[in-house]
Amino acid sequence: MLNRMSIREKRKLRNLIVSAMLIFAVWFFFSPWGYFKYYRITNELEDLKKANSEIELKNQTLEKEIERLKNDPAYIEKVAREKFGLVKKNELVFDFSTKK
C-alpha cells in the first residue's frame, strides 16, 4: 500500500504521525495526569511520610513524658524545680545569674 502512495500522500501521513506523537508527548508530560504531576505528587507524598514519622516520634516522646508525670514522683519534682523554680520547705536558693 505504501508503494502505491504518492510522495505527497506519504508526507501527509508522516506529518500526521509526527503530529500525533507530538500531541501524545505533550499530553503525557503536561496533562493533569501526566508525568510531571506524578513526579510532584510522589515527592510531596515522601515529604508527608517523613513529616508523619517525625510527628509520630514526637508523639511517642510526649506519651512517655505524660506517663512519667502521672507515675514518677521524682520526675515530677525535677520538672517542678527546673521549669517552675519551686523549692522544698526550708531550702535556700542562691541565684548566681548576672541579670541586673
C-alpha positions in Angstrom: 0.0 0.0 0.0 2.8 2.4 0.8 4.3 1.8 -2.6 1.1 3.0 -4.3 1.0 6.2 -2.3 2.4 9.4 -3.9 5.2 11.3 -2.3 2.7 14.0 -1.2 0.4 11.4 0.5 3.5 9.9 2.2 4.5 13.3 3.6 0.9 13.9 4.8 0.9 10.6 6.5 4.4 11.2 8.1 3.3 14.7 9.2 0.1 13.2 10.7 2.1 10.6 12.6 4.6 13.1 13.8 1.9 15.5 14.9 0.1 12.7 16.7 3.3 11.7 18.5 4.0 15.3 19.5 0.5 15.7 20.8 0.8 12.5 22.8 4.2 13.5 24.2 2.8 16.9 25.3 -0.2 15.3 26.8 1.9 12.6 28.6 4.2 15.2 30.3 1.9 18.2 30.8 -1.6 16.9 31.3 -3.3 16.9 34.7 -2.5 13.2 34.9 0.9 13.5 33.3 4.4 12.6 34.3 5.3 16.0 35.9 2.2 15.9 38.0 3.0 12.3 39.1 6.6 13.3 39.9 5.4 16.3 42.0 2.8 14.2 43.9 5.3 11.4 44.6 7.8 13.9 46.1 5.0 15.5 48.1 4.0 12.1 49.4 7.5 11.3 50.5 7.7 14.7 52.3 4.4 13.9 54.1 5.6 10.5 55.1 8.7 11.9 56.6 6.8 14.6 58.5 4.3 12.0 59.7 7.1 9.8 61.1 8.7 12.8 62.8 5.3 13.6 64.4 4.8 10.0 65.5 8.2 10.0 67.2 7.4 13.3 68.9 4.0 11.9 70.0 5.7 8.8 71.5 8.1 11.0 73.4 5.2 13.1 74.8 3.3 10.0 75.8 6.3 8.7 77.7 6.6 12.1 79.5 2.9 12.0 80.3 3.3 8.6 81.9 6.3 9.8 83.9 4.4 12.8 85.1 1.5 10.6 86.2 3.5 7.9 87.9 7.0 9.1 88.8 7.2 11.5 91.8 10.9 12.1 91.4 10.3 13.2 87.8 7.5 15.5 88.9 9.8 17.1 91.5 12.6 17.5 88.9 10.2 19.2 86.5 8.8 21.5 89.2 12.3 22.6 90.2 13.6 23.1 86.7 10.7 24.6 84.9 8.9 26.4 87.7 11.7 27.2 90.2 9.9 25.5 93.1 11.9 24.7 96.3 11.2 22.4 99.3 10.4 23.9 102.6 13.5 25.2 104.5 15.6 25.2 101.3 17.8 28.1 100.4 18.1 29.3 96.8 21.3 31.0 95.6 20.9 32.9 92.3 24.3 33.4 90.6 22.9 34.8 87.4 24.3 38.1 86.1 21.0 39.8 85.4 20.7 43.3 86.7 
